Amino acid sequence: MAKIDYSKEAIKLSSKIVKYLNSEFGYSLKEIGELAGGLSESYMSRIKNGKRSFRLAHLIALECNFDESISSFIKDARELY
């Protein structure tokens, strides 16, 4: 069985979530950062470009601000990107 690098998977998934929120809802990186708990636009750019990932607290902030479950974000982002 192949070993999975969960850190890389988290980075890929975070990037997909940002792209999903950007294209499906029209939010800018700055707006997504604010909704994720106050992340800077430059940090959001690093997430979108696959250099960083969201932390659980950021995902919970998105969940609260969108009134949508984390699992729903993940499912939609994986399907579309």
Beta strands, then each sheet from edge to edge (+ up, - down):
end
